[in-house]
Amino acid sequence: MDPAEVGQVVGELYSLEGLELTPIDGGADLEASSWKAVDARGRRFAVKWSTGGSPAGAVLPAALDAALPGSAPAPVPARDGSLWTDIDGARLSVMEWIDGTSGFDAPLGERGWRAFGQLLAALHTLPVEGEVRSVVPREGFDPTRWAEYFEQVDAEIDAAPSGEITKRLAELWHPHRAELRGVHQHTHSLAERLRSRSDLPRYVPCHGDPHLGNLVLTGVGRPALLDFDDAVLAPPERDLMFVLGGGVLADPAASGEQQRWFMEGYGPHTADADLLTYYRGLRLLEDTSELASILLAPSSTGKDRDEALGHLTGVFSPTGLLVQARSEAHRS
């Protein structure tokens, strides 16, 4: 939908007038479109139209913001009081806009890493009750979605028409194919093991994607989390994987010192090695599949392909996700 159409729908469903919408670029969510909106009173909001995720993307930040004001964008209720609106198989949500600097663009420093740990600790100690219990999905340790997507993309790379982009993709992919398939197989095996365990850590509200790009450093010196579309009730390792072991980002990977600062803020927790390995392997399948799909899709723009190629290069770099996942798989 174009901004005018989205603005009209929002105006009909929400008590917001004179909205002007500007598309928000960036991010790898292929199932969502986002806009920055300004109403007639100068108030700013984030508008999202999504066919993926779940309503937990509105419920959980509302609960976190209520417990720790300013730590997450509060959803704006529609005229009927709902935190989101279902429209023709898609979900429309409007959130308050949080000003600040992306964790990608500014170093957190010792204080910031500790505050990040405290923020996730606050999220993980939210009571699992009410809408948090009824709406937020529960971890089932089923890797089928991303495992099958990976298998599909892995086959498509060999069948893709020749061209400069597909050649560069193949040059990146083929040297690591055996390692990727090894992680794929090990992730399946771990899922079976985890489903049969009776000693898993308690399930807590998890963000599901708390990388530095979804962290905003606000003017009050406190970080806030954005984009809860992958929210899930799961063991804490679902989120801790984004920091421990270096995290999921090759640039900048979390150093040992930064991980220590984070855990000082988070508090005592003995991480479960199998859970970290499973979640990192699953993330590897997700990232490589989605990035390769962007490179293979005829509809992708040159900018889309350049960004995807850069991210995929990072995944395969010496500090990237593949090295971490492969190392953990060998230990488990």
C-alpha positions in Angstrom: 0.0 0.0 0.0 1.2 3.5 -0.7 1.4 6.1 2.1 -1.9 7.9 1.1 -3.9 4.6 1.4 -2.3 3.7 4.7 -2.9 7.2 6.1 -6.6 6.9 5.0 -7.0 3.5 6.7 -5.3 4.7 9.9 -7.4 7.8 9.9 -10.6 5.7 9.8 -9.6 3.3 12.5 -7.6 5.6 14.9 -8.3 9.0 16.5 -5.4 10.6 14.5 -6.0 13.4 12.1 -3.9 14.9 9.3 -1.4 12.1 9.2 1.6 12.5 6.9 3.5 9.2 6.4 7.1 8.7 5.3 8.3 5.1 4.5 11.0 3.7 6.8 13.7 2.1 4.8 16.0 -0.6 6.1 15.6 -3.9 7.9 15.3 -7.4 6.5 11.6 -8.0 7.4 10.1 -9.2 4.1 6.6 -9.4 5.6 6.2 -5.9 6.8 6.1 -2.3 5.7 6.7 0.6 8.1 6.1 4.3 8.0 6.9 7.3 10.3 3.7 9.3 10.8 3.2 12.8 11.9 -0.3 14.0 12.8 -1.9 17.4 12.7 -0.7 18.1 16.2 2.9 17.3 15.4 2.9 14.0 17.3 5.0 11.2 15.8 4.2 7.5 15.5 5.4 4.4 13.8 2.9 2.7 11.6 3.4 -1.0 10.6 1.5 -3.1 8.1 2.5 -6.7 8.6 1.6 -10.2 7.2 4.0 -12.0 9.6 4.7 -12.1 13.3 1.8 -12.0 15.7 -0.2 -9.6 17.8 2.4 -10.1 20.5 4.3 -7.3 18.7 1.8 -4.9 20.3 1.0 -6.7 23.6 4.5 -7.3 24.9 5.9 -3.7 24.4 2.7 -2.4 26.1 3.4 -4.7 29.1 7.1 -3.7 29.2 6.4 0.0 28.9 3.9 -0.2 31.7 6.5 -1.9 33.9 9.5 0.2 32.8 8.2 3.5 31.2 10.2 4.5 28.1 11.7 1.0 27.6 9.5 0.2 24.6 7.1 2.0 22.3 3.6 2.0 23.7 0.9 1.0 21.2 -1.7 3.5 20.3 -5.2 2.0 20.8 -7.6 2.1 17.9 -11.0 3.8 18.3 -12.4 0.5 19.5 -9.6 0.1 22.1 -7.7 -2.7 20.4 -3.9 -2.6 20.2 -3.9 -3.8 16.6 -6.3 -4.2 13.7 -6.6 -7.2 11.4 -7.3 -6.3 7.8 -7.6 -8.8 5.0 -4.9 -11.1 6.4 -2.6 -8.3 7.5 -2.1 -6.6 10.8 -2.1 -2.8 11.3 -0.5 -1.3 14.4 0.4 2.2 15.5 3.1 2.8 18.1 4.4 5.9 19.8 7.6 7.1 18.2 10.8 6.8 20.4 13.6 9.3 19.6 17.2 8.2 19.9 20.2 6.8 18.2 20.3 3.2 16.9 22.6 0.8 18.7 24.1 0.3 15.3 25.3 3.9 15.1 26.6 4.6 18.6 28.8 2.6 20.9 27.0 1.5 24.0 30.0 1.7 26.3 30.1 0.1 29.7 27.1 1.9 31.0 25.0 1.1 27.9 25.8 -2.6 27.9 24.8 -2.9 31.6 21.6 -1.0 30.8 20.9 -3.3 27.9 21.2 -6.3 30.3 18.9 -4.6 32.8 16.4 -4.0 30.0 16.2 -7.6 28.9 16.1 -8.7 32.6 13.0 -6.4 33.1 11.4 -8.0 30.0 12.2 -11.6 31.1 10.7 -11.0 34.6 7.3 -9.6 33.3 4.4 -11.7 34.7 3.1 -14.3 32.2 -0.5 -13.4 32.6 -3.5 -11.8 30.8 -2.8 -11.0 27.1 0.9 -11.9 27.5 -0.1 -15.5 28.3 -3.0 -15.7 25.8 -1.5 -13.8 22.8 2.3 -14.3 22.9 3.3 -17.6 21.1 5.1 -20.3 23.0 8.4 -21.9 21.9 7.8 -25.3 20.4 11.4 -26.1 19.2 10.1 -26.7 15.6 12.7 -25.6 13.1 10.6 -26.7 10.1 9.9 -23.2 8.7 13.5 -22.0 8.4 14.9 -25.5 7.7 12.7 -25.9 4.7 13.3 -22.4 3.5 17.0 -23.0 3.7 16.6 -26.2 1.6 14.6 -24.4 -1.0 17.1 -21.5 -1.3 20.1 -23.9 -1.3 18.6 -25.6 -4.4 17.6 -22.4 -6.1 21.1 -21.1 -6.0 22.3 -23.9 -8.4 19.2 -23.4 -10.6 19.3 -19.6 -10.9 20.0 -18.0 -14.2 23.6 -16.9 -14.7 24.4 -13.3 -14.0 26.7 -11.1 -12.0 24.6 -11.2 -8.8 24.0 -15.0 -8.8 27.7 -15.5 -9.6 28.7 -13.4 -6.5 26.1 -15.3 -4.4 27.4 -18.7 -5.5 31.0 -17.6 -4.8 30.0 -16.7 -1.3 27.7 -19.7 -0.7 29.5 -22.7 -2.2 32.7 -22.6 0.0 30.4 -22.7 3.1 27.7 -25.1 1.8 28.9 -28.2 3.7 29.1 -26.2 6.9 25.7 -24.7 6.4 24.2 -28.1 5.8 26.0 -29.4 8.9 24.4 -26.7 11.0 21.1 -27.4 9.3 21.2 -31.1 10.3 22.5 -30.4 13.8 19.7 -27.9 14.5 17.2 -30.5 13.6 18.8 -33.0 16.0 19.0 -30.4 18.8 15.3 -29.6 18.3 14.4 -33.2 19.0 16.6 -33.3 22.1 15.1 -30.0 23.4 11.6 -31.2 22.9 12.3 -34.3 25.1 14.0 -32.4 27.9 12.2 -32.0 31.2 14.8 -29.6 32.7 14.6 -26.6 30.4 14.9 -23.1 32.0 11.6 -21.4 32.7 9.8 -19.8 29.8 9.8 -16.0 30.0 8.6 -13.2 27.7 11.3 -12.8 25.0 11.7 -10.1 22.4 13.0 -12.6 19.8 15.2 -10.3 17.8 17.1 -7.9 20.2 20.0 -7.1 18.0 21.6 -3.6 18.2 19.5 -2.4 15.3 16.4 -2.9 17.4 17.9 -1.0 20.3 17.5 2.8 20.6 19.6 4.9 22.9 17.3 7.6 24.2 18.1 11.1 25.4 17.6 10.1 29.0 20.5 7.6 28.8 18.3 4.6 28.8 18.0 2.1 25.9 14.6 1.1 24.5 13.7 -1.9 22.4 11.8 -1.7 19.1 10.1 -4.2 16.8 8.5 -7.0 18.9 7.1 -8.9 16.0 9.1 -12.0 16.9 8.0 -11.9 20.5 7.7 -15.4 22.1 7.5 -17.1 25.5 10.7 -19.1 25.6 13.8 -19.8 27.7 15.9 -16.6 28.2 18.5 -17.9 25.8 16.2 -17.0 23.0 17.3 -13.4 23.6 20.6 -13.9 25.3 21.9 -15.5 22.1 22.0 -12.0 20.6 24.8 -11.1 23.0 26.5 -14.2 24.4 29.1 -15.9 22.2 29.5 -12.6 20.2 25.8 -12.2 19.2 24.5 -12.5 15.6 26.2 -9.5 14.0 29.7 -9.7 12.6 30.2 -5.9 12.8 30.2 -5.2 15.6 30.3 -8.6 17.4 30.0 -8.3 21.2 33.4 -8.6 22.8 34.1 -10.6 25.9 34.2 -7.4 28.0 30.9 -6.2 26.5 29.3 -9.6 27.2 30.5 -9.3 30.8 29.1 -5.8 31.2 25.8 -7.0 29.8 25.5 -10.0 32.2 26.4 -7.7 35.2 23.3 -5.7 34.2 21.2 -8.8 33.5 22.0 -10.6 36.7 23.1 -14.2 37.5 22.2 -16.8 34.9 23.9 -20.0 33.8 23.3 -20.1 30.1 22.2 -23.5 28.7 24.6 -24.5 25.9 22.1 -26.6 23.9 19.6 -23.7 23.8 22.3 -21.2 22.7 23.4 -23.6 20.0 19.9 -24.3 18.8 18.9 -20.7 18.6 22.1 -19.6 16.8 21.8 -22.4 14.3 18.2 -21.5 13.6 19.1 -17.8 13.2 21.9 -18.8 10.7 19.3 -20.7 8.6 17.0 -17.7 8.8 19.5 -15.0 7.9 21.2 -16.9 5.1 17.9 -18.0 3.5 16.4 -14.5 3.6 19.5 -12.7 2.4 20.0 -15.2 -0.5 16.3 -14.8 -1.4 16.7 -11.1 -1.8 19.7 -11.6 -4.1 17.7 -14.2 -6.2 14.4 -12.2 -6.4 14.0 -10.4 -9.8 11.9 -7.7 -8.0 14.8 -6.7 -5.7 16.4 -3.3 -6.3 20.1 -2.7 -6.7 20.2 -1.2 -3.2 18.4 -4.3 -1.8 20.9 -6.6 -3.4 23.9 -4.6 -2.3 22.7 -4.5 1.3 21.9 -8.2 1.3 25.3 -9.1 -0.2 27.0 -7.0 2.5 25.1 -8.7 5.3 25.7 -12.2 3.9 29.4 -11.5 3.6 29.2 -10.6 7.3 27.5 -13.9 8.2 30.4 -15.8 6.5 33.2 -13.6 7.9 35.7 -14.7 10.6 33.5 -13.1 13.3 30.2 -14.0 11.7 27.3 -16.1 12.6 28.4 -19.2 10.7 31.7 -19.4 12.6 29.8 -19.1 15.9 27.2 -21.7 15.0 29.7 -24.1 13.6 31.9 -23.8 16.8 28.9 -24.4 19.1 27.6 -27.3 17.0 31.0 -29.0 17.4 30.9 -28.6 21.1 27.4 -29.9 21.6 
